[in-house]
């Protein structure tokens, strides 16, 4: 056995494992050493972000199908959205880490990320970002031209987000605008149009992101206060729970509006009932999160944040079933 292979992982060419990644994740266990820093840069060791980017795409496909029915094309659409979400989340996180490298180096939870820790250089990170974005672009160009245009437009939101925390107390709004763009994009990819129901769904996703990312930001509020980084967690402070309940209510109401607009003129009580049941299940799941949440405990905040994958998938499942019946 060589000397290098006996060293702890943090001292090898693979760089340090990221502090807030789930223990025993597949990147740390199975990925080739040379790939690990780049996969960590893309957050492949923390798949929750990919899920939160992908789920609004599933919502958009199912909502569009609620109006027109599913098509064979939707199989490719769902699969390609999954691949695209992984790639674009990776590219976005890479850009975020390059932009925030000095801030991340000052925060305990993020200083072990590949760029601030020195495992990946800024130049190499930018090359990696471009590679991911170009592969995602190949997928995007299999869609109709309206969807291609929407996909290109989303790059502005991705580019702006890392800087939002420097000029506004509401950076979570910019994250919501970027992370839920897939609801409109996938809706357009299914039917070649955007209508009021998809816009209402997009707004629901933004409210949902304000909910879960405010919880996420509470993990860093002390470090953020020291270095002057803004967030809704710091803005709301001791009133955060009231705001979180408000975001839950807004999300549920906007989802209900989206379904009502999608089924307008279609007296399909079974589809309506299933859709509303999914929205109710989503609201119940978020309510349970709130009842368990200890806002000043970073571990509790992380658990609540990650739980939103299951909440979002509940809506996607019920909407899909409603569209299929």
Rosetta blueprint (number, residue, H / E / L):
1 X L
2 X L
3 X L
4 X H
5 X H
6 X H
7 X L
8 X L
9 X H
10 X H
11 X H
12 X L
13 X L
14 X L
15 X L
16 X L
17 X L
18 X L
19 X L
20 X L
21 X L
22 X L
23 X L
24 X L
25 X L
26 X H
27 X H
28 X H
29 X H
30 X H
31 X L
32 X L
33 X H
34 X H
35 X H
36 X H
37 X H
38 X H
39 X H
40 X H
41 X H
42 X L
43 X L
44 X L
45 X L
46 X L
47 X L
48 X H
49 X H
50 X H
51 X H
52 X H
53 X H
54 X H
55 X H
56 X H
57 X H
58 X H
59 X H
60 X H
61 X H
62 X H
63 X H
64 X H
65 X H
66 X H
67 X H
68 X H
69 X L
70 X L
71 X L
72 X L
73 X H
74 X H
75 X H
76 X H
77 X H
78 X H
79 X H
80 X H
81 X H
82 X H
83 X H
84 X H
85 X H
86 X H
87 X H
88 X H
89 X H
90 X H
91 X H
92 X H
93 X H
94 X H
95 X H
96 X H
97 X H
98 X H
99 X H
100 X L
101 X H
102 X H
103 X H
104 X H
105 X H
106 X L
107 X L
108 X L
109 X L
110 X L
111 X L
112 X L
113 X L
114 X H
115 X H
116 X H
117 X H
118 X L
119 X L
120 X L
121 X L
122 X H
123 X H
124 X H
125 X H
126 X H
127 X H
128 X H
129 X H
130 X H
131 X H
132 X H
133 X H
134 X H
135 X H
136 X H
137 X H
138 X H
139 X H
140 X H
141 X L
142 X L
143 X L
144 X L
145 X H
146 X H
147 X H
148 X H
149 X H
150 X H
151 X H
152 X H
153 X H
154 X H
155 X H
156 X H
157 X H
158 X H
159 X H
160 X H
161 X H
162 X H
163 X H
164 X H
165 X H
166 X H
167 X H
168 X L
169 X L
170 X L
171 X H
172 X H
173 X H
174 X H
175 X H
176 X H
177 X H
178 X H
179 X H
180 X L
181 X H
182 X H
183 X H
184 X H
185 X H
186 X H
187 X H
188 X H
189 X H
190 X H
191 X H
192 X L
193 X L
194 X L
195 X L
196 X H
197 X H
198 X H
199 X H
200 X H
201 X H
202 X H
203 X H
204 X H
205 X H
206 X H
207 X H
208 X H
209 X H
210 X H
211 X H
212 X H
213 X H
214 X H
215 X H
216 X H
217 X H
218 X L
219 X L
220 X L
221 X H
222 X H
223 X H
224 X H
225 X H
226 X H
227 X H
228 X L
229 X L
230 X L
231 X L
232 X H
233 X H
234 X H
235 X H
236 X H
237 X H
238 X H
239 X H
240 X H
241 X H
242 X H
243 X H
244 X H
245 X H
246 X H
247 X H
248 X H
249 X H
250 X H
251 X H
252 X H
253 X H
254 X H
255 X H
256 X H
257 X H
258 X H
259 X H
260 X H
261 X H
262 X H
263 X L
264 X L
265 X L
266 X L
267 X L
268 X L
269 X H
270 X H
271 X H
272 X H
273 X H
274 X H
275 X H
276 X H
277 X H
278 X H
279 X H
280 X H
281 X H
282 X H
283 X H
284 X H
285 X H
286 X H
287 X H
288 X H
289 X H
290 X H
291 X H
292 X H
293 X L
294 X L
295 X L
296 X L
297 X L
298 X H
299 X H
300 X H
301 X H
302 X H
303 X H
304 X H
305 X H
306 X H
307 X H
308 X H
309 X H
310 X H
311 X H
312 X H
313 X H
314 X H
315 X H
316 X H
317 X H
318 X H
319 X H
320 X H
321 X H
322 X H
323 X H
324 X H
325 X L
